[in-house]
Amino acid sequence: MGQLFPGIIAVFGIAFTYFAVENYLADGVLSTATFVLETWNGAQLGQQLFLFGLCVGVGMFIHGLHWASLGALECRIRGSAFNSYWHDKLLIVQVLLGPIKLVRETTELFFFTKHIRDTRLEENVPEIHKDHMPHFEFVQDFYLYFAQFFAHTAYAILVIVGTVATYIVAYGFTPRRLCLLGISYLLSGLFFVLGRIQLNSLFFAETELAKRNPWARILDG
């Protein structure tokens, strides 16, 4: 779900933009969205299977992009991504500027990251004692999949923001179109922040489990 659903949203946004521009569907956003869904629904089985695979593939692409951006962020600040000054702001500010932050992190990944090593995340699992592995697996199941869902969906909804913006540029703005653009933008920021909250809880729990490793206590003195 953390890959498929965001992939569906992103592919839908891309298809929406294509049909809106190429077929000049200027009747409205809803009519264009309906046209896309009807086209998908009327496709042959082979085409629908390809569409399903495409959605999964796009979702996996978002997954890889997210983890690489997160790893690059941690390397740049030499520690946890949650020590960033950004996360010291009020949550409402983080939501309002979340899409901008998301774009900035992605841009920095490609233009300010010099080496593959600078994109890796330091996993806590090597530090987990074997007696605590069931706890580690529970924490992973409880937080990881939801964190991925929220984080990946933030990327996907950002595609929708671009889709609606493109439609407005092509066919003009109306109050409802601007409202849809604003809602999409806020949802992207909200999902971005919710994803970071889930990841913060996950990484904190993993770190606490790692501290319970008797060898870690000995090495710490």
Summary of the structure (lengths in Angstrom):
residues: 221
radius of gyration: 20.4
end to end distance: 43.4
largest distance: 70.3
contacts: 660
relative contact order: 0.15
helix: 83%
strand: 0%
